[in-house]
Amino acid sequence: MRRSFSDTGSSDLRHPFEPVTHRVLVTGASGFTGNYVREELADVGYEVVGTRAGAAQPGECTLDITSLQDCRRVIGELRPTYIVHLAAISFVAHDDPLALYNVNVIGTTNLLQACIDVGHQPRKVLIASSANIYGNAEGVVDENSAPAPVNHYAASKLAMEHLVRTWFDRLPIIVTRPFNYTGRGQSERFLVPKIVSHFVRRRPFIELGNLNVARDFSDVRMVSRAYRALLESRVAGETLNVCSGSPRTLNEILDIARGTSGHDLEVRVNPAFVRQNEVKLLVGSSARLNRLVPEMPAIELEDTIGWMLSHV
């Protein structure tokens, strides 16, 4: 069932009882997060148009985000009601630092400048940054914690944030800093999918690093719901963590997987995976998110891992 909206900014002539569908431009819609955000928005009636750098698939358009001219073309043609900007180079160990800054910083500012240049004012622009900007902070981290990036990926995201703030007085923007999150379809380069795959395949052992470190893990479906809720809220000009606010250790994750799968395996600590001076506890404060989106239900990590184990 599609949701009906009113769109006072539209000049289209419509029957007064004809539903109006808001269009959402989602950059990076074919990525892990993008697929879930796209589904979350489409399920409640939005028209979602994704972007990709190569040949477009149905429901997508081609966009070279590093080209201001191309950004102007897409924004001018689509004139989306909302923009969710997820496109980025997100692999921390990416071997081309220049590309990181070109895509993550210049690409983002191109998208915003294009809105200004073609005279389009979206109702909301949501831009995904990263909790990596906090670096090796320890303890509970809120949005006022000092940034301390330790790699080019994190530095590019922080630079992007600084420049995006210069558009806060011109466009209704929200910047999100997601902490770790996981779900079906995430690459096994990431910790939780790696663990889940070993249990699904009944492997006899798994090699990990420090087992007692605690991190903040969320469900990708929660992140997608948070993004939709923020789009639909009156909030703008804010930067906020997207996180569970609950630290979980690797040992806890292993115990959840054991209990859910009915399989046990040997855990081997590989010295190559052990980081020197690793932060023991890193968890985001979700207070600001909970205040701005107070009715969004949480998804417990046990439910997330069970969902992933049932579909690998």
N, C-alpha and C positions, 0 to 999 in steps of 0.2 A: 504493500500500500504506500503510495507516494504522499509525502507531506505537502500541504498547501502553504504558500507564502504570499505575502503582499510585497510588492517592490515599487515603492514610491519614486525611485530614481529611474524607472524604465519609461522610455518614450513610446514603447510598442503599443499599438491599439489592440486591445483584447476584450473579449466578452467579460463583463464585470464578475462573472462567477467562474471564469476559467482559471485553474491553478497556475501559479507562476513558479517555475523551478529556478532556484538560484544556482548559478554556475560557480564551481570551485576549480581553480587552476592548482594542480598539485605537481610541483617540480619533483623529480626523483620518484615518480609514482611506481616505477617498476622495481624499486629496491625493496628490501625486507620491510622496513617501516612503511614505505609508500603503499605497498599492497594492502596493508591493514587499514591505513588511513583512508585509502580509496574505498575499500569495502564498507568501513564505518559510515562514511558520508553518503555513499550510494544507497545503502540500506534504509536511510531515513529520507530519501527523496531528492538529494542534491544531484545536479548534473556535474559529474566529475570529468575533467579533462586533464590527463597526465601529460608529462613531457618526457622526451628522451632525446639524446644527442644523435642517435642514428635514425634509421627508417622507423616511422611511426606505425604503431599498431592501431586497431580500431579503438576509438575513444581516447586517442593520444594525438599530440602534435609534435613536430620536430622543433627542438630549440637548442641552439648553441648559447648557453648562458654566459659564456665569455665574450659574446658579441652584443654590444649595446644596441646595435641596429636590429639584430634578431629579436632581442627582448622587446624592443618597441613594436616590431611587427606582431609578435604574439599577443602582447597586451592590447594593442590597438585593435586586432581582429577579434579577440575573445571578450575583452572588457569584462573580466570575471568579477563576480560579486565578492568573492573571497579568494585569497591566495594562501596556500600552504607551501612554504619553501623548504623542501627536504634535500634537494639536490646538493651533493657535496662529495668531495673525496674524503672518505671517513676511515680509511686504513691508516693507522698511526704510523706504520713503518713504510709508507709509500716512498718510493725511491726517487721521486722528482719533487723536491720542495717547491720549486717555482710553480708547478702545476697546482699544488695545494693552495697557494695564495691566489693564483689566477682564478681558480674555480670558487674557492670558499669565500674569498674577500671580494674580488672584482666582480665575480658572477652575481653575488648577492646585491652589491650596490648597483649593478646594471639593471637588475629587476626593479628596484625601487626608483631609480632614475627614469626608467622607461615609463612608469606610471605617471610621473610628473610631466615627462616630455609629451605624452599623448593626451594629457588632460584627463586621466582616469583616476577616480578616487574609490578604491575598494572599501567595503564595509570593515574589513579586517585583513591584516597581513600577519600571518604567523610564521616566524623564522626559527628554525631549529639550530641552536648552538650545541654546546656539549658541556657536561660536568668536568671534562678534561681540563677546562680552563683553570680549575682550582689546583691542578698539579698534585703534589704529594701532601696535601692538607690532611690532617688527622683529626678524627672525632666527628662531631656532627657539624656539617657545613651548611650555612644558610647563604642567602643571596648577597649578604653584606661581607662575606669572607673575602679576603684579598686574593685576587687571581695570582697564580704563580705557574704559568704553563712551562712544561719541561720538554716539549717536542714541537716540531713544526705544525703538526695537526692542531694541537691545542692553541699554539700562538696564532695560527690563521683564524681560528674561531674567535679568539679574543679580539684580534684586530677587526674582524667582521663586526663584532658587537659594538665596538667603539664607533665605527663609521655608521652603523645602523641607527645609533642614537641621534645622529645629526638629522635624521628624517622623522624623529618622533613628533615634531611640531607640524609636519606636513602630511603624514600618513598615520592611520590607526594601527600601530604595530605592537605585537607581543613577541618577545624573545624567550624561548624556552631552553633550559639547560637540563636535558635528560641525563640521569645517571644510568647505571647498567639496566638493561631490560632484555627480555628473551621471549622465545615462543617458537611455534612450528615454523620451519622454513629458514631459521637463522643458520648461518654458516657454522660448521663444526670447528672453525678457527676460534670461535668464542667458547668460553668455559662451560656454561650449562649445556649447550647442545653437544659438546664433546662428551660430557659425563653421561648424558641421556643416551647417546648413540652406543656407548660401551655397554650399558645395561640392556638395551634393546637387542644388541647382537650377542649378548651373553658372553662377552669377553672375559677371560680369566683374570686380567689385571688392567689397571690404568695408571699412567704416569702423570703426576701432578707436581706442583710446586709446594709452597707453604700451605698447610692445611688449616691453620688456625686463624688466618686473616679473615676479617669480616667485611662484607661489602653490602651495598644497597642493591637489591634486585627487584625489578618490577616486571609485569607482564606487558607484552607489546599491545595487547588489546586494551589494557588500562591506559597506556600512552595514547593510543588512537582516540579513545573516548575523551581523554583530557584535552586533546587538541580540538576535537569537535566542540566540547563544552566551552573552551576558551574562544573559539570563533564566534559562538552564539552569545557570548557574554558581552557586557558593556565595557569590559576591561581593555585598556589600551595604554601604551607607554610604560609597560611593565616588563621586567625580566624576572623569570621565576624558575626554580627547580621543578623538575618533574621526576618524582621518586616515590618510593614506598615509605621512607622514613624508618625502615626496620632493617638492621644489619643481620646478615646470615653468614655463617662460616662455611667453608668448603666441606667440613665434616658434617654439618647439618644437611647440606645439599646431597651429599652421598647417602646419608641415612634416609632421607626422603625417597631417593631413587631406589634404595634397597627395599624399603617397606612397600613401595608402590609396585615395583616390578617383580618382587619375589626372588630376585637374583642377588647373589653376593659376588664380590670380586676382591682381589688383592689390590691395595692402593700402594703404589711405589712412589716415593719422593725422588724425582729426578733433579739432581743438583743444577742442571742446565735451566730448569724452570724456576729456580729459587732466586729471587731478586735480593740483592744486598740492600739493607736498610729499608725493607718493604714496610709500608704503613700497615699497622695491625688493624686499624678500624677506620673505615671511611663510609660515612652514611650521610645522605642529604636530609636537610630539614624540609618537610613537606607542609610546614605551617602556612606559608603564603598561598600555596596551591589549594590547600584545604579551605582557606578563608575565601578565596576567589571562586572556587568551584566546590561548594560545601556538600552537594548531594551526590557526588560521584562515588559509586561503590568501589571498594578495593578488591583486588584479586590476590588471594594468598598464594605464596610460593608453592605450597603443597598442591594447590589446584593447577598451577601453571605446569609443574613438572609432570603431574598425572596426565594432563592434556597432551603434553609433548611425547610422553611415553606411549600413548595410545595411537600415535600417528607419526611414525618415523619410517 
